[in-house]
Amino acid sequence: MSIPLTHLLVFTTLLFLVGLYGVLTRRNAVGILISIEIMLNAVNINFVAFGSTLKTSPDLGQVFVIFIIVLAAATAAVGLAIVLAIYRNQKTIYMDEIDLLKW
């Protein structure tokens, strides 16, 4: 017994919207990175759901998921390094208080 595709699409849409809400409303840089990871996980669930419905190559969605997980890990590592560098200079991780590019 499998979960219908429409249920998975509704779930991933809600999960993506939660991540988008987190990106748009968070002031903390780490919270924004976590929200981006939530959005990427929603996309991963979509790939697996659509990949399981394809009869020609059901493993294709899982291959894309592996690439997205690698990309998300690299993005998180670079993002956390940038957050640490900004914290060392500015002593804050709140995005509205960072003014490095302002004149």
Buried (B, 14 or more C-beta within 10 A) or exposed (E): EEEEEEEBBEBBEEBBEBBBEBBEEBEBBEBBBBBBBBBBBBBBBBBBBBBBEEEEEEEEBEEBBEEBEEEBEEBBEEBEEEBEEBBEEEEBBEBEEBEEEEE
